[in-house]
Amino acid sequence: MSSGQRFKFNGSTIQVSTGNASAKTITDITEADPAVVSSTAHGLSLGTVGRIAAVVGMTELNGNLYVVDNPDTGDFELAGVDASAYTPYVSGGTFTPLTYTAFCELTGIDQQDGTTDEIDVTTVCSTAKEFEVGLSDSGTLTLNYNYAPNSTVQAAFAAAKVSGDEIAVRVVMPNSGGTIVMIGSVQQSSFTGAVGAVYTGSTQLKLTGEIFVLA
């Protein structure tokens, strides 16, 4: 029998951001890789996504969504954020976490990675085609579900499609398989129905950054 790891889809917890919780007050941010945010008794959990605003000094962080990693009582890391070359933190700021809703209508999930550009740098002296590696596309995430347009998650998809706001999806795999966090904007949603079947639908997110796999 194989000793390789495997995880069943059933038993996973899959959540989608549908709102905002109360803002947490920031008291410090380190110039480090990864950046560490100090916030007294923040109560945030691994994989929480939130938006930073009103920071004085390290303004590079303002207005963006970040993923919480290695949360402790009074601080947490910003997953994937290297702030070692950022402007030093001076004062103030808030971290407003998104709230999640379990997506119980979900029937399947499909993440497709993007491609990396190949920049043609062939010259008259080249003996074969030459390329430089360019920027990478973060890809897409497709969520398939039983269609229920007034449910909390599916209504959030419709609202985000209109507003352009980003959606966060958190996948907690069973048996301590890890937590995966993805952030993206809604590209399209569709639904279908037929005699002898239930209505089904799908939503595709265009991922806007790194896919975070957390322990």
Protein Blocks (a to p, Z undefined) as FASTA:
>chain_A
ZZbdcddfbhpacdddfbdcdddddfbdcdddddddddehklpaehiacddehiahjlml
gopacddehiafkbccdehiafklgccdfbgcidddddddddfkbgbdcddddddddddf
bdfkbcbdcdddddddebjadddddddfkbmklmmmmmmmmnopacddddddehhiapcd
dddddfbdcddddehiacddddddddfbdcdddZZ
